[in-house]
Amino acid sequence: MLLLLRSLVYILFTPFIGFISTSALIAAPPPRLRTVKKIEKKPAIDVFAATKDRALRWQFAEGEILELKKFSDQVVKTGSATQKRSVFHRVLLEAGTPDSVRGYPLAGTFTSLVRRTDDKQAYTEDEKYQAAFYLLPDGEFKVPPGQYMPNIRSVPAFSVSRDPALKDDASMESGATWERPGEEAMKFSNLIQVPFNVHYEYRGTENIKSEEGEKNCHKFIANYELNYGDNGGTPRVFGYVTAVWFWDAAQGIPYYASEEYNVIIVNEQGIANEFKIKSRSYYRKFRARDDIAKVDLAQRLKDNLIKENTDLNVSVTDTGVTISLPDIFFATDSSKLSGDAKDALEKLGSILKNVDSRHIRVRGHTDNQGDTDYNQKLSEARAARVAEYLIDESGLNADALSYDGRGARDPVAPNETTEGRARNRRVEIILLDK
């Protein structure tokens, strides 16, 4: 009925409206022409325009990889229970083609590895995330909505107008301060963003020793408070963070940082967790080995290892160079090393001391026979034993090694044959490029 009424109204009134409109056009004077003013589009601001004139600015070229190694000693209190642990955060971000509006595109992995604080053995992988975001030269992050990593964003960030490399009113002397906003992403039932304001103070230049040697860097301190959910609901986050940064102006990245976190997090169930964390962070930039360099490294390892240990296998992969230890190096269903395995690891350890490796990952594998949980635990135990032997007997740096187990998830041969299952039962020592 409604549609019928609308049709009737349209039929009855359209001729009348048309008549009035036509009459009005006949009687009206000709329209006056107006000059349309052309609106000029403002050119986009080039975010890199002032980068070369500043000391405190991030800098990347396409293909460069930023590595962050952050070692944290953590004390976590939940009620009367206290847990101590050491966490190793390894971040690898490769720079894409710089965008004059959005900044540097960075993409890569964020890996967390854990060990007990009183344990000097290798770390074991706990979490791993992929991430991609943009970083402006002044330190501001542009992270896609819903992405967890990087969880601490826009720290450090720099003064827009002042810098140690500038002169007169734009210069930055020791004692100069500035403030910039930051943000931390936290995972509960939903991902939340905790905003904060960072207070920075410049302290001039100072020599600092790091894993890469001693370097003269720009020093500044930073501190901020966290206060989220203060309306009495949950989750709640409150506390404070202090940090000392040493900035490598030539590389356009931090060189070293030390941080202290004193934070209480009340989860959605109302349980409070108190975190006291002291960390040290090491940064560097590098380029991944190309295929020729990886093949050359693999050949050198073969020349030194396989002549005496024909059961070993060396191969080139997308992530680096892999040395594979066979199942016969272990007692059946055990992580106990054979005599041949110890001899091979001693030889390998002496070689690895002189190899430029970004990080060494020891990874255990099994065939698909038997219980899945049992295979997972066996693969982890064998990887842990190899990593421990390389640290204890070969003197490799525990901070440079980590291990994990993959169970039967990554076969290199069919599990339907005896030979295939034997090949799948292995431990890999991976010299990682990235």
Number of C-alpha atoms within 10 A of each C-alpha: 6 7 7 9 10 10 11 12 10 11 11 10 10 11 11 11 11 11 10 11 11 11 11 11 10 10 8 8 8 8 6 6 6 6 6 6 6 6 6 6 6 6 6 8 10 12 17 21 10 12 15 12 13 17 18 27 27 27 21 23 12 14 15 16 24 21 19 20 19 19 21 22 18 19 17 17 16 13 10 5 8 11 12 16 16 22 23 24 20 19 22 19 23 24 21 17 13 20 14 14 12 18 25 27 20 23 18 18 19 19 17 19 20 19 20 16 16 9 11 15 22 28 25 23 19 14 11 14 14 16 16 19 19 21 23 23 24 23 21 20 22 17 18 12 7 11 15 19 20 19 16 16 21 22 17 24 24 21 16 12 11 20 21 19 15 14 11 7 9 13 13 20 16 13 11 16 18 16 17 18 16 20 18 18 18 16 11 10 9 8 13 15 17 19 16 16 14 21 16 24 18 20 19 16 15 12 12 15 11 14 10 11 7 11 15 15 20 22 22 22 19 21 18 18 18 20 16 20 14 11 7 8 12 16 19 20 20 17 16 14 16 17 19 19 22 24 27 22 19 12 15 19 19 23 27 25 20 18 18 18 17 17 19 21 18 17 17 13 8 12 12 17 17 18 18 16 20 18 18 17 20 18 20 17 18 14 13 18 15 11 13 9 12 21 18 12 21 19 15 13 21 19 11 13 21 14 10 13 16 9 16 17 17 22 17 18 15 11 14 25 23 22 21 20 24 18 21 15 20 20 11 9 13 11 18 15 17 13 11 13 20 16 13 19 22 16 16 18 18 15 15 18 13 8 11 11 16 16 17 22 23 27 26 32 28 31 26 19 12 9 8 15 10 14 24 19 17 21 27 24 20 28 28 24 19 26 26 21 18 23 20 14 13 18 14 18 14 18 16 15 23 25 26 25 24 19 24 21 15 13 19 15 14 15 17 11 9 10 11 15 21 17 20 24 23 25 27 21 24 24 25 19 22 22
